[in-house]
Amino acid sequence: MYLSIIILPLLGSIVSGFFGRKVGVTGSRILSCLSIITTTILAIISFFEVLQLGMMVIAIGLSSYNVAIFHLINHAFYKGLLFLGAGAVIHAVVDNQDLRKYGGLISFLPLTYTVILIASLSLVAFPFMTGFFSKDFILESAYGQYHFSSINVYFIATIGAVFTTLYSVKVIYLTFLANPNGSVNYYKNAHEGDIFLSLPLVILAIFSIYFGYLTKDIYIGLGSGFFIDNSIFIHPMREILIDTEFGVPTIFKLLPFFLTILFSVLSIVYYEYMPKVVVDFNLTNLGYYIYGFFNQRFLVEFFYNKYIVNTVLDLGGQTTRVLDKACFYLSIATIFTFITFDILFIVTIASILIMFNE
């Protein structure tokens, strides 16, 4: 990602715009849909990671390279905190990663719950958390260009941010707040990690709260001289900080926050009071096919395995068998050749010795 931030300004606004608006938005939409049915905690957090990379790519497409690198640095803290927190949970429940077998761990892992909550709030860009200062600025920058395509990017990226909220609530609720669903052994052995596991969580949690506020003026402040050496160059014609800061209507600045609160509440209500709605829907024919479609990753893995992996394996198998046969016959022929030469050599030497003896 850092390499893209450095290289794409050299390729021009057309290439970077296509790269960001098409690749970033498309990736965000696909990953948002794929995460709906994922039940593995590390897989969901990995999808979070790719969604954040999509946000950075969108910023690159808007020629806001300083915002992209600001978000890259910000997300490193709360994303690292999420992964380490998930590792602490997995360590506590005997290496189980299935969210459906968690629940009720807040009493056993209060520190892990606290740091994952902090990381999730920063991830969904809750006001004044680290992620808020860069993620919301990317969304506002998209609207601040006042082009039809950029406004589309704003709304699609906002939908991606809503999905991020849904998944964050899913992880927190099913892991810590729901009724226990796992084996008794999980809860007998559940415990916080030692100081070597807990200390990095606390440090990353502090950065996930304060880093964005303390460094926002360095990276995206108006008149900041942090990149005055042109280590990250933004052409004056592509500069949109002023329009983003003063030209975007307040409603569009607050829309991601309102949607975050709304869908957080809806998620909690769904998990608490309507858990059977989706289960009943999955039992219908339509729900079965929709769930299967998403569960098989848009059938991408199916076609990839059928037409690429299987083809390569068949080709490799045929090639291996041919080469093995060839090597076998060649080795047999070589052995017989050497034996023949050895016999001829012995016969020749014997004949010469007999001639000299006579």
N, C-alpha and C positions, 0 to 999 in steps of 0.2 A: 504494500500500500504506500509506504514512504517512497519507494522507487517510482510509483505512478505519479505521486505528487510532484516529484522532481522532474520527471521526463515529459509529462503531458503538456506543460507550458511551452516546451520547445516545439511541439507538434501543432500548436495552434488551437484556437477556440473551437473550430468545427469538429476536430477529432475528439477533443476533450469533452465537448458538449454531447456528441453522440455516445461516447464511452460512458458518461455519467448518466444521462437521461434515459438511455435505452438499457444498458447493462445493469445499472444500479437499481432502477425501478423494477425491471423484470425480475432480477434476482430477489428483491424484497418481496414481490408478490408471490413468487414460487415458494420461497421459504416460509412465508406466512401461512400458506395453505398446507404445506407439508407438516408443520408443527402442530396442526390441529389434533392429529390422532397419535402423536408420539407419546409414549408412556415411560421412556427411559430418561432419567434426570439429566444425565450427561448429554444425551442427544438433544434435548430441549435447549439446554444452555449453549450447545454448539450452534443450533439454529439461531439463537440470540446473537451469537458472535457474527454469523454471516449477515444477519439483518443489519447489524451495526456497520459492517463493512459496506453494505449497500448504501447506508447513509453517507459514509465517507465518499463513495464513488459518486453519489449525487452531488456532493459538495464540489468534487473535482469537476464534474460536468458543468457546474455553475461558475467555474473559474475562481471559486473561493478556496484557494489552496491553503491559506492560513487557517480557515475554519476546519478544513479537512484534517490537517495535522493536529489542530487543537482537539478535535473529537477523537482522533487516533490515540492521543496521549491520555485524554480523560477516560476513554473506555477501557484502557489498559488496566486501570485501577479497579473499577467495579466489575469488569469481566474476570480479571484474575481473582477477585474476591468471590465471585460466584462459583468459579471452578474449584477453588480451594474449599469453599463452604460445602459444595457438593461432595468433594472428596472426604471431608470430615463426616458428612452424613453417611456416605457409603462405608467408611471405616467403622462407624458406630453400629451399623446394622449388618455386619458380617458380609460386606461386599455385595449386598443386594442393590440393584439400580432401578428396580421397577417401582414407579410412583404408586401403583395400585396396592403395593404391599407395605406402604408407609402409613403415616398418620399418628397423631398424638405425640410426636417427638419433641414438642416444645418443652415438656417437663423434664426431658432427659438431656436435651441439647439447647439450653437457653442462650449460650453465647453464639452458637452456630446459627440459631434462629435470628438473633439480633443482627449479626453481620450480613446474613442473606437478605434480611428485610432492608437493611441500609443499601446494599448493592442493588436490590430490585427497585427501590425508590429512585436511585440514581439512574438506573437503566431506563425507566419509564419517564425520565426527565421531570421528576417532581420538583417544584420550584425550590431553587437555592441549593439543590444538590449538585454534585459535580457534572453529571450528565445533562442537566438542564441548560447550562450556559452554552453548550456546543450543539446539542441535538436540536433544541428549539431554534437556535440561530440558523441551522441548516434549512429547517422548514420555512422560516421567515425569509431566508435568502431566495428560496425557490419562488415564493410569492412576490418577492420584491423586484424580480426582473420584469414583471408585467407583460410577459409573453404568454400566449395561450398554452404552449407546451410546458412552460415553467409552472403555470398555475395547475396544470394537470399533474405535474410531478409533485406539487405541494399536497394536493388532495390524496394522491396515491400513497405518498410517503406518510401522510397522517394516518391513513388506514393501516399501514404497516406498523406505525407506532401504537395504534389501538390493539393490534394483534400481540405486540410485545407486552402490553398491559395484561391481556388475557393469559398469556403463558406465564407471566410472573406470578399472577394470582394463583394460577394452577399449581405451580411448583410450591409456593408457600402454603397454600391451603392443604393440598394433598399430603405434603410432607409433615407439616407441623400441627395443623389445626383440625384436620378431619379426625374421625373416630379411628382408633387403631385397627389396622387391617392385616398386619404382619404376624409372623410367628411369635410365639411367646419368647423364644430364644433371642429374637431381635431386641426385645425390650429388657430382658435380663442382662444382656451384655452391652446395651447402649450406654455410651459415656463420652464425655468431652475428651479431646486429645490433650496431650501434654503441652508444655510451654512451647516446644518447637513447632507445634501445629497451631496453637492458639495465638501466639505473638504475631505471626504474619497476617492473620485474619484481622487483628485489631489495628495494625498499621495500615493495611489496605482500606479498612473501614474509615479511618480518619481521613485518608486521601480521597475516598469516595464522597466525603461530605464537604471538605474544604478546598480541595485543589482547584476546582473550576472557578470558584469565587476569587481565590487569591491570584490566579494567573489569567483571568479573562482579558484584562486590559493589555497584557503582554502580547497575546496572540491576536485578539480581534478588536482591541481598543482603537478608537479613531485617533490617528496621529501617532500611534505607537511606532517606535523605531527599532523594534526587535528584529525585523527582517530588512533593515536598511542596507545591509550588505548584499541584497538581492539573492540571498540563498534560496528564498522562495519569491519568485517574481510574478506579480500580477499586473497586467497591462492596465493603464489608467482607464481605458475604454471599457474594461471588464470589471471595474471596481463597483461593487454594489452595497458596500457597508452603509453608506449614508441613506440610500433608499430603503435598505432593510431596517435601519434603526428608526428612521423618522417617517417613512412613507407607507409602511404596511399598516392597514387598519387594525385597531386594537382587537377587534373580534377575531381576526385571523391569527393574532398572536396568542390569544387565550384559548382558541378552539382546541388545540391538542391537549391542553390541561383539562378543559371541561370534559372532553371525550375520555381522557384517562380516568378521571374520577367516576364518570358515568359507568364505564365498562368495568371498572374495579368493583363497584357496587353490584352491577348485574352479575358479574362472575361469582361473587360471594353468595348472592341470592340463589343463583343456579345451583352451585355446589351444595348449599345448605338445604334448600327447599324443593328443588326440582331435579334431583339426580337421575330419575328414571325417564325423563323426557327423551334424552338422546338415546338411551338404551332401547326404549320402545320404538324410536324412529329407526334405529339400526336393524330391528327385527323385520321391518317392512322391506319389500323388494327394492324400492327406490333408495332407502337408507343403506341397504346391503351393497348396492352397486356404487353409491357415492363413497361409502367408507372404504370399500375395496379399491376404488380408484385412487383415493388419497393414500391409503395404506401401502399401495404398491408404487408410490412415488410417481404418480401420473403415468404409470406403466413404463417409465423410462428404464428402470432396472430390468423389467421383463424383456423389452426389445433389445436392450444392451446385452443381456445374458444370452438371449436366443440367437441373435444375429451376429454378434461380435465375439462374445466370450466363447460360445460353443464352436463357432467357425474357427477361431484361433486354436482352440483345444484340439479340434479334429485335424486341422492342418499340422499342428505340432505333433499329434500322435502319429499321423501318417509319415511325416518327415522323420520322426524318431525311429519308427519301425523300419523304414527304408534305410536310414543311416546305420541302424543296428545290424540289419542283415548285411549291408555292404561291408561294414567294419568286421563283422564275423567272418564272412567269406574271404575278405581281404586278409584278415589275420591268419585264417587256415591256409590260404594260398601262400602267404609269406612264410609260415612255418614249414610247409612242405618244400618250398623253394630253398630255404636254408638247409633243411635236412638233405635235400638232393645234392646241393653244393657240397655239404659236409661229406656225404658218401662218395661223391666223385673225387673230392680232395683226398680222402683216405685211400681210395682205390688207386689213384694216380701215384701217391706217395709209396704205397705198397708195391706197385709195378716197378717204380724206379729202384726201390731197394732190392727187389728180386733180380733186376737186370744187373745191378752192380755186384751182387753176390755171385752170379753166374760168371 
